[in-house]
Amino acid sequence: MSYGQPAFDDRMSTVDFDVAERAHITVDSEVCRSCRTTDCVYACPAKLFVPTSDGGILFNYEQCFECGTCYQVCSGNGALSWTYPDGGHGVAFRKG
Amino acid sequence: MAEHAGPGTRSAVITAPPQREVDVVVVGAGPAGSAAALEVARAGHSVVLLERGPYPGAKNVYGGVVYGRVLDELVPRWWEQMPVQRWVTRRSTMIMTPTQALTVDFRTQAWGGPPYNGATAHRSDLDGWLAGLAEKEGAVVVPSTVATGLLRSAEGAVVGVRTDRPDGDLTAKVVIACDGVNSFLAKEAGMFAGKPAGHVTLGVKETLRLPREVVDERFGVTGRDGVDIEILGCTGGIPGGGFLYTNLDSVSVGVVVDPHGLAARKIRPEELVAELKRHPAVEPLVRGGELLEYSAHLIPEGGYDTMPDLVGDGFLVAGDAAAMCLAAGIWLEGVNFAIGAGMYAGRAAVDAIRAKDTSKAGLASYRRMLDESFVLGDHRKLRRVPGLVLGQRVQQDYPALLCDLAQGLFHVDNPRPKPGLFKLMRRVMKWHGIKARDLLSDALTGVRSFG
C-alpha cells in the first residue's frame, strides 16, 4: 500500500445519517445460520452485516445507505425484512 | 395498509370516488421526477413532488457526469444556471491489467463553451437545482416524505399514493413513479411482471479533496475544464468497471460491480476502490486526496430488455425506476435519460388530463415520445451491449490482450527485427487463450450495436 486507506469507521464517519428510532431493516439470524453464501457480508457497501461466532449474522441499521444491495443478494428466504426509513430519516449524502 | 415502503407492499383500494386533490403526484425528486413536475407545473396543472430525503439528492449517488443536451428542450440556456463543478473537455477510456494501462484519450475545446456537452456536478446541487426549477413553476415539493404504497380504484387504476405523513393519502389523476432503482411503486403496480429480476450493479464511490490547482495540474486542465475517465479491467475479475472524474477541488473515484461477484471473490467493494487507487496509472492522480464522502448506490444496468412496462392506468414510470441507465462500454449515462423520460412523462400526463382520459390508453403518448427520442432509441439499439460488456471476455481477456498488444508494439527488442501487427496479435491471442471465432463474434455484436 503506497498510502494509507481510511479505516472503515473513518470512511463511514464522512457520511451524514439522521438515525430513526425504527429499524427499517431487520435480519432473522436464525435463517442466516443456514446460509452458505453470506453474500451480504461482502456486498453491503456500509459493512452492516457481521458474521457471529455461532454462525448467525449481526446487523445494525443505523449507517445504512438504503441502496437495496442486501435484499437483492440475499438468498435466505425471509432472512431480511426490508423497507426504506421513514421520511427524512436515514442517509443524507452531501455530494452524491 | 402499507406503513413503510419496501418490497411486497400492497396497494390500498379506495372505494369512494377519489377526491382528486391534485392533478399529478410525482414520487421522487431526482432528475426524472423534477423534470416531470416541471413540465406539469409549466402547463398550469397542480403537481406535488414527493421526496423521501430531507432534500432533493439526499438519497442519490452517481458516477459524476451529467450530459446536458436534453436540457436544451427543458431549460433554455441551462448552462448559465446549472450548478456545475467542471465542464468535461477531456474523455478517456482506460483499459487496465494490474500492471498495465492502455488509455484512449480525447479532448476537445468544443465542449468547453456553450452549448457544452458533459459536466461534473454534485447530486445534492444538481437535484436541488432541478427541483427548484419545478418549484418556481408552481410544483409543491414535499421532502422528508415516503410514498409507502399506491391507492387504487376498485377497477385497479392508480388514483394516488399513501404517504407516511399523518392523513397522508394523496389522490391524483396521474401518479408518476420516479422512485429510483428499487422502485417499489413500479413493482407494486405490476409493471415488472414477466421481466427478469435483479439486473443491478453496485456503484461505490469516494469523493477525495484535492486543491483545485493540483487537480488542474494532474489532469492537464485549466479554468472550469474537467476530465472523465472510464476504466475497464479494474474489478478483479468481477463484472463491472471503474471511473475517475474531476470536480472543482476534488475527484470522484470508484467502481461499479456485480454485487454477487463480490461474495464469489470474497472481496468487499471498498477494497476494489483501494486497489484501483493503488494502480500505477491512477495513484499519481489521486494521491494525498482526503476522503470527503464515501457513498454507494445500486444502478439498473440491465438495459432495454429488463425495463418494466412504462404505462399503466393512471400510472407512469421514469428514470432509474424504469431501468433507464445506459451502461454500454464507452457510454455510461443515466441522468440525461432520466431527465428526458421525466419530461415526456410530464407532457403525457398533461395531454391525458386535458383529454380527460388518464387510462393506459390515454397516457400512451408517453411511450410514443420515448420511442421517438434518444431515451428508448439508444436503449433499443444497445440492448445487446450489457451482456457483451459484462461478459468474461470483455471484462478480463480483452483488456489483457489489448495491453499486451500495445506492449508488444511499443516494446523495442532489437537486435531482433520488429514483429508485424498480425503476428503479434496471433501471439497475444494464443497467450490469453482467445479463440478467433469468439473475438469475431464479439466484434460482430459490437459492430451491430455500436455501428
Interface residues (C-beta under 8 A of the other chain):
Chain A: M1 S2 Y3 Q5 P6 F8 D10 R11 M12 T14 V15 D18 H24 T37 T38 D39 V41 Y42 A43 P45 A46 K47 F65 E66 C67 G68 T69 Y71 Q72 V73 S81 W82 T83 Y84 P85 D86 G87 G88 G90 V91 A92 F93 R94 K95 G96
Chain B: H4 A5 G6 P7 R52 G53 P54 Y55 G57 A58 K59 N60 V61 Y62 H122 R123 S124 D127 P143 S144 T145 V146 T163 D164 R165 V181 N182 G198 V200 L202 V204 T207 S250 S252 P259 H260 L262 A263 R265 K266 I267 R268 P269 E270 A274 K277 R278 E283 R287 G288 L291 L292 E293 Y294 S295 A296 H297 L298
